[in-house]
Amino acid sequence: MSTLKPMNSVHPWTRSPLIVNAPMRLIALAPMAVAVAQAGGFGFLAAGTDVRDLKAELRKARDLVQRNPIKGSDPDVLPIGVGFINWGVDLSTALEAMREQIPAAVWFFAPKRNKDLIEWTSKIRESSSRRTKVWIQIGTVADAIQVAKTCSPDVLVVQGADAGGHGLAQGAGIVSLLPEIADALKEAEMGSIPLIAAGGIVEGRGTAACLALGASGVVMGTRFLASKEANIAKGYQDDVLRTRDGGLSTARTNVYDTLRGTTGWPGRYNGRGILNRSFWDAQNGKSTDENKRLYDEALQTSDEGWGEDGRLTAYAGSGVGLVKEVKSAHEIIEEVRSDALEVMSKISKVGSKL
């Protein structure tokens, strides 16, 4: 178990074990972020690569918090975070968008170069008088050490290879990655940085396992795709609920980025999505131009464009087979937290008998 200072000592509205929603581009907006925070989690809204709507989303979040105040939060700081895909965002534009409403945290992911995050970290801390904490997502031991040394993040989000959506094309699962990073940071005398586990975690058993590995909390993305607050097409959500055996029914690939035109990602990244006709046609040699034409046609079919025989992108992690129904963010967090605590209690009882 983690022996670090609990996260609720920094963010008093949060409860242990800490559950965080991933800042999923276009899907995790103000309603999800605030609902997660109101349930004692840490909610993130996604700015992604386009911050044109960020100021408006932060105002929506402020209004939601004002209507239903979150106990323990600082009235001058929004009790949510903002996630950025750094390769596609201008820093000055991002800072301006957050000048009016100061978020409790920012989440950095996928810079063109790790050293780009040094300026991002410095400017965010300066503009918020250090009230906004810096979370940085990494997926390798080397990146963890480099980012820890150069940015001194408040939190490192450790993403394993089972994660849905974008991540490193080559990487380890969270079970081996998190403890290796923890050991490496400790050896480098940087072991005080909290680690939040991500990648394939969708329920209480996985949460308990990550806490046992030393995580201070967990991130869930795929599970929140099936939340009432997700800004998601019904066809996409139905695809998530339908899919089983995620190790076989999802894969890391560049196919969906190519067909969607989201081709600015640094070369070492790709995305894990549910396999469908677009993927298999690409595998079987269909030309990119023809595959894209069919993809664009599917965009006009609304919810029918998703599914095993569909063509539209449904990013999801390998834990997707454990997601079986739509619930509110509050219900999801309460269920996962309760189940995790039950598992940890059983482990503790077994340990006491040894």
C-alpha positions in Angstrom: 0.0 0.0 0.0 1.1 3.6 -0.6 2.7 5.3 2.5 2.6 8.7 0.9 0.5 11.6 2.4 -3.1 11.0 1.2 -4.3 13.1 -1.6 -7.2 14.5 0.4 -4.6 16.4 2.5 -4.0 18.5 -0.6 -7.5 18.3 -2.1 -9.9 18.0 1.0 -13.0 17.3 -1.0 -11.6 14.0 -2.2 -12.0 10.6 -0.5 -9.9 7.6 -0.3 -9.3 5.5 -2.3 -9.0 8.4 -4.8 -10.8 7.8 -8.1 -10.1 10.1 -11.1 -11.8 10.3 -14.4 -9.5 10.5 -17.4 -9.7 13.8 -19.4 -11.1 12.1 -22.5 -11.1 14.5 -25.4 -14.6 15.7 -26.4 -16.2 13.3 -23.8 -15.1 14.5 -20.4 -16.6 18.0 -20.1 -17.8 20.1 -17.2 -20.8 17.8 -16.2 -18.5 14.8 -15.8 -15.7 16.6 -14.0 -18.0 18.2 -11.5 -20.0 15.0 -10.9 -16.8 13.1 -10.1 -15.7 15.8 -7.7 -19.1 15.9 -6.0 -18.7 12.1 -5.4 -15.3 12.6 -3.7 -13.2 11.9 -6.7 -10.9 14.1 -8.8 -12.7 15.2 -11.9 -10.9 16.3 -15.0 -12.4 18.0 -18.0 -10.7 17.6 -21.3 -9.2 20.6 -23.2 -7.4 18.2 -25.5 -5.7 19.9 -28.4 -8.3 22.7 -28.8 -8.8 25.2 -26.1 -11.3 27.4 -27.9 -14.2 26.1 -25.7 -12.2 25.8 -22.5 -13.2 29.2 -20.9 -16.8 28.4 -21.5 -16.5 24.9 -20.0 -14.8 26.3 -16.9 -17.6 28.7 -16.5 -20.1 25.8 -16.8 -18.1 24.0 -14.1 -18.2 27.1 -11.9 -22.0 27.3 -12.3 -22.5 23.7 -11.5 -20.3 24.0 -8.3 -22.1 27.1 -7.2 -25.5 25.3 -7.5 -24.2 22.4 -5.6 -21.2 23.4 -3.5 -18.5 20.8 -2.9 -17.5 20.6 0.8 -13.9 21.2 1.5 -13.0 23.0 -1.7 -11.3 26.4 -1.9 -13.9 29.0 -3.1 -11.2 30.7 -5.2 -10.2 27.5 -7.0 -12.4 25.2 -9.0 -12.3 21.7 -7.5 -11.6 20.0 -10.8 -8.7 19.7 -13.2 -8.1 20.4 -16.9 -6.3 17.9 -19.2 -4.2 19.0 -22.1 -2.7 17.1 -25.0 0.4 19.2 -25.1 1.6 18.7 -28.7 -1.4 20.5 -30.0 -1.9 23.4 -27.6 -0.4 26.9 -27.5 0.6 27.6 -23.9 -0.3 31.3 -23.9 -3.8 30.5 -25.2 -4.2 27.9 -22.5 -3.1 30.3 -19.8 -5.6 32.9 -20.9 -8.4 30.4 -20.9 -7.7 29.6 -17.3 -7.2 33.1 -16.0 -10.8 33.7 -15.0 -11.4 30.3 -13.4 -8.4 28.7 -11.7 -8.5 24.9 -11.8 -7.2 22.8 -8.9 -4.9 20.9 -11.3 -3.7 20.5 -14.8 -2.9 17.2 -16.5 -0.1 17.2 -19.2 0.1 14.5 -21.8 2.0 13.8 -25.0 4.3 16.8 -25.5 6.4 16.8 -28.6 9.4 16.7 -26.3 9.5 16.1 -22.6 11.5 19.3 -22.1 8.5 21.3 -23.4 6.8 20.6 -20.2 9.3 22.6 -18.2 7.9 25.9 -19.5 4.3 24.6 -19.1 4.9 23.7 -15.5 6.6 27.0 -14.7 4.0 29.2 -16.3 1.0 27.3 -14.8 2.5 27.6 -11.3 3.3 31.2 -11.8 -0.1 32.2 -13.2 -2.0 30.4 -10.5 0.4 31.3 -7.6 0.9 27.6 -7.3 -2.7 27.0 -6.5 -3.0 24.8 -9.6 -1.2 21.5 -9.1 0.7 19.9 -12.0 -0.1 16.3 -13.0 2.0 14.7 -15.7 1.2 11.5 -17.5 4.0 9.2 -18.4 4.3 5.6 -19.6 8.0 4.6 -19.1 10.5 4.5 -16.3 12.8 6.8 -18.3 10.1 9.4 -18.8 9.1 9.3 -15.2 12.7 10.0 -14.1 13.2 12.8 -16.6 9.9 14.5 -15.9 10.4 14.2 -12.2 13.8 15.8 -12.3 13.0 18.6 -14.7 9.4 19.5 -13.6 9.0 18.3 -10.0 5.3 17.5 -10.7 2.8 17.3 -7.9 1.5 14.0 -9.3 2.7 11.5 -11.9 0.0 9.6 -13.7 1.5 6.2 -14.7 -0.3 4.9 -17.7 0.0 1.2 -18.5 -0.4 -0.4 -22.0 -4.0 -1.6 -21.3 -5.3 2.0 -21.4 -7.9 3.0 -24.0 -7.4 5.9 -26.3 -4.0 7.4 -26.8 -0.8 6.2 -25.1 2.6 4.9 -26.0 2.7 2.4 -28.8 5.2 0.3 -26.8 4.9 0.0 -23.1 4.4 -2.2 -20.1 1.2 -3.1 -18.2 0.5 -1.3 -15.0 1.2 -4.3 -12.8 4.9 -4.2 -13.6 5.2 -0.5 -14.7 4.0 1.2 -11.5 6.3 -0.6 -9.0 9.3 -0.3 -11.3 8.7 3.5 -11.5 8.1 3.7 -7.8 11.5 1.9 -7.1 13.3 4.1 -9.7 12.0 7.3 -8.2 12.9 6.2 -4.7 16.4 5.3 -5.8 16.7 8.8 -7.3 15.5 10.3 -4.0 12.2 11.5 -5.6 9.9 8.9 -4.0 7.7 11.5 -2.5 5.8 12.2 -5.7 2.4 10.5 -5.6 1.7 8.0 -8.4 -1.8 7.6 -9.9 -2.3 4.4 -11.8 -4.0 4.3 -15.2 -4.7 1.7 -17.8 -7.2 -1.1 -17.7 -8.7 -0.2 -14.4 -12.5 -0.3 -14.5 -13.7 -1.7 -11.1 -12.9 -2.3 -7.5 -10.6 -5.3 -7.8 -8.3 -3.5 -10.2 -8.3 -0.4 -8.0 -7.4 -2.5 -4.9 -4.6 -4.1 -6.9 -3.1 -0.8 -7.9 -3.3 0.5 -4.3 -1.4 -2.6 -3.2 1.2 -1.8 -5.8 1.8 1.6 -4.3 -0.6 3.9 -6.2 -2.1 6.9 -4.4 -5.3 6.5 -6.5 -6.5 5.3 -9.9 -7.7 6.8 -13.2 -10.6 5.3 -15.1 -11.5 6.3 -18.6 -13.3 3.4 -20.2 -15.6 3.0 -17.2 -16.7 6.6 -17.4 -17.6 6.2 -21.1 -20.6 4.4 -19.7 -21.5 7.2 -17.3 -24.6 9.3 -17.7 -22.5 12.5 -17.7 -20.3 11.4 -20.6 -20.6 13.5 -23.7 -20.8 10.5 -26.0 -22.8 9.2 -28.9 -25.2 6.4 -28.1 -23.7 4.2 -30.7 -20.3 4.6 -29.2 -21.6 3.9 -25.7 -23.5 0.9 -26.9 -20.3 -0.4 -28.5 -18.5 -0.2 -25.2 -21.3 -2.1 -23.4 -21.4 -4.7 -26.1 -17.7 -5.5 -26.2 -16.2 -8.4 -24.3 -12.7 -10.0 -24.1 -10.9 -6.7 -24.4 -7.5 -8.3 -25.0 -8.8 -9.6 -28.3 -11.5 -7.1 -29.2 -9.3 -4.0 -28.8 -5.8 -3.1 -30.2 -3.3 -0.3 -30.3 -3.2 1.1 -33.8 -2.8 4.2 -35.9 -5.7 3.2 -38.2 -8.3 5.3 -36.5 -6.1 8.4 -36.3 -5.5 8.1 -40.0 -9.1 7.8 -40.9 -10.2 10.6 -38.5 -7.4 13.0 -39.7 -5.9 13.3 -36.2 -2.4 12.8 -37.4 -0.4 15.3 -35.3 0.5 12.8 -32.6 4.2 12.3 -31.9 5.5 9.1 -33.5 5.7 7.0 -30.4 1.9 7.3 -29.7 -1.1 5.4 -31.0 -4.6 4.7 -29.8 -6.3 1.6 -28.4 -9.8 1.1 -29.8 -12.5 -1.5 -30.3 -11.8 -3.4 -33.5 -14.3 -3.0 -36.3 -14.6 -3.1 -40.1 -12.2 -0.1 -40.6 -9.4 -1.8 -38.7 -9.9 -5.2 -40.4 -10.1 -3.6 -43.9 -6.8 -1.8 -43.3 -5.3 -5.1 -42.1 -6.5 -6.8 -45.2 -5.0 -4.3 -47.6 -7.8 -1.9 -48.4 -6.3 1.4 -49.5 -6.3 4.3 -47.1 -8.3 6.5 -49.5 -11.0 3.9 -49.9 -11.1 3.2 -46.2 -11.4 6.9 -45.4 -14.2 7.3 -48.0 -16.2 4.5 -46.3 -15.4 6.0 -42.9 -16.7 9.4 -43.9 -19.9 7.7 -45.2 -20.3 6.1 -41.9 -20.2 9.4 -40.2 -23.5 10.3 -41.9 -25.2 7.2 -40.4 -25.4 8.4 -36.8 -25.3 5.6 -34.2 -25.4 2.8 -36.8 -21.7 3.7 -37.7 -20.4 1.9 -34.5 -20.3 -1.8 -33.8 -18.4 -4.8 -34.9 -19.5 -4.3 -38.4 -19.3 -0.5 -38.2 -16.5 1.8 -39.1 -16.4 4.6 -36.5 -13.8 4.9 -33.8 -14.6 3.7 -30.3 -11.5 4.2 -28.2 -11.6 1.9 -25.2 -9.2 0.0 -22.9 -8.7 -3.7 -22.6 -10.9 -3.7 -19.5 -13.9 -2.9 -21.6 -15.4 -6.3 -21.1 -16.0 -5.5 -17.4 -18.2 -2.5 -18.3 -21.8 -3.7 -18.5 -24.2 -0.9 -17.7 -24.6 2.9 -17.8 -24.6 4.5 -14.3 -24.1 8.0 -13.0 -20.6 9.1 -12.1 -21.6 9.1 -8.4 -22.8 5.5 -8.6 -19.7 4.4 -10.4 -17.4 5.9 -7.8 -19.4 4.6 -4.9 -19.4 1.1 -6.4 -15.7 1.1 -7.2 -14.7 2.6 -3.9 -16.8 0.1 -1.9 -15.6 -2.9 -3.8 -12.0 -1.8 -3.5 -12.3 -1.3 0.3 -13.9 -4.7 0.6 -11.0 -6.4 -1.3 -8.4 -4.6 0.7 -10.2 -5.6 3.9 -10.1 -9.3 2.8 -6.4 -9.0 2.0 -5.7 -7.4 5.4 -7.5 -10.3 7.2 -5.6 -12.9 5.2 -2.3 -11.2 6.0 -3.1 -11.0 9.7 -3.5 -14.8 9.8 -0.1 -15.5 8.2 
